């Protein structure tokens, strides 16, 4: 009887630990998919802009995004900034 009780307790502990591993993996996969989505959108924005504009996208610890735009043409920099604001606020 003791063996059966110990076996059930051990089985229960292992099943609980696997559930948290699966939840952690799902959260990691979800965050990777959002990061790849933002990178794809950033590449689309870069293709649509004329001139030599460089955009560095940064992700904060809280999950919010910020960016740094460098370039020679001020109009293109402002245009890129507006596009980023629209895309990331959606």
C-alpha positions as CSV (number, residue, x, y, z in Angstrom):
1,X,0.0,0.0,0.0
2,X,2.8,2.4,0.8
3,X,4.5,1.6,-2.5
4,X,1.4,2.4,-4.4
5,X,0.9,5.8,-2.5
6,X,4.5,6.8,-3.1
7,X,4.2,5.8,-6.8
8,X,1.1,8.0,-7.2
9,X,2.8,11.0,-5.5
10,X,5.8,10.7,-7.7
11,X,3.7,10.3,-10.8
12,X,1.7,13.4,-9.8
13,X,4.9,15.5,-9.3
14,X,6.3,14.5,-12.7
15,X,3.0,15.4,-14.4
16,X,2.9,18.8,-12.8
17,X,6.5,19.6,-13.9
18,X,5.8,18.7,-17.5
19,X,2.8,21.1,-17.6
20,X,4.9,24.1,-16.6
21,X,7.6,23.1,-19.2
22,X,5.0,23.1,-22.0
23,X,3.6,26.5,-20.9
24,X,7.1,28.0,-20.8
25,X,7.8,26.7,-24.3
26,X,4.6,28.1,-25.7
27,X,5.3,31.5,-24.3
28,X,8.8,31.5,-25.8
29,X,7.5,30.4,-29.2
30,X,4.8,33.2,-29.0
31,X,7.4,35.9,-28.3
32,X,9.7,34.6,-31.1
33,X,6.8,34.8,-33.5
34,X,6.0,38.4,-32.6
35,X,9.7,39.3,-32.9
36,X,9.9,37.8,-36.4
37,X,6.7,39.6,-37.4
38,X,8.1,43.0,-36.4
39,X,11.4,42.2,-38.2
40,X,9.5,41.4,-41.3
41,X,7.5,44.6,-41.1
42,X,10.7,46.6,-40.5
43,X,12.2,45.0,-43.6
44,X,9.1,46.0,-45.6
45,X,9.4,49.6,-44.4
46,X,13.0,49.8,-45.3
47,X,12.2,48.5,-48.9
48,X,9.6,51.2,-49.3
49,X,11.8,54.1,-48.3
50,X,14.1,55.8,-50.8
51,X,17.6,56.9,-49.9
52,X,20.0,55.7,-47.2
53,X,17.9,55.3,-44.0
54,X,19.0,53.0,-41.2
55,X,16.5,51.9,-38.6
56,X,17.5,50.1,-35.3
57,X,14.5,48.6,-33.5
58,X,14.9,48.0,-29.8
59,X,12.6,46.0,-27.4
60,X,12.4,47.0,-23.8
61,X,12.1,44.6,-20.8
62,X,8.4,45.5,-20.5
63,X,7.8,44.5,-24.1
64,X,7.5,47.9,-25.7
65,X,9.4,48.9,-28.7
66,X,11.5,52.0,-29.5
67,X,13.7,52.8,-32.6
68,X,16.6,54.9,-33.8
69,X,16.5,56.3,-37.3
70,X,19.6,57.5,-39.1
71,X,19.9,59.0,-42.5
72,X,20.9,62.0,-44.7
73,X,17.4,63.1,-45.9
74,X,15.3,64.6,-43.1
75,X,12.0,64.0,-45.0
76,X,12.8,60.3,-45.4
77,X,13.6,60.1,-41.6
78,X,10.3,61.7,-40.7
79,X,8.4,59.5,-43.1
80,X,10.0,56.4,-41.6
81,X,9.1,57.6,-38.1
82,X,5.5,58.1,-39.0
83,X,5.3,54.7,-40.7
84,X,6.8,53.0,-37.6
85,X,4.4,54.8,-35.3
86,X,1.4,53.6,-37.3
87,X,2.6,50.0,-37.7
88,X,3.7,49.4,-34.1
89,X,0.7,51.1,-32.5
90,X,-1.8,48.7,-34.2
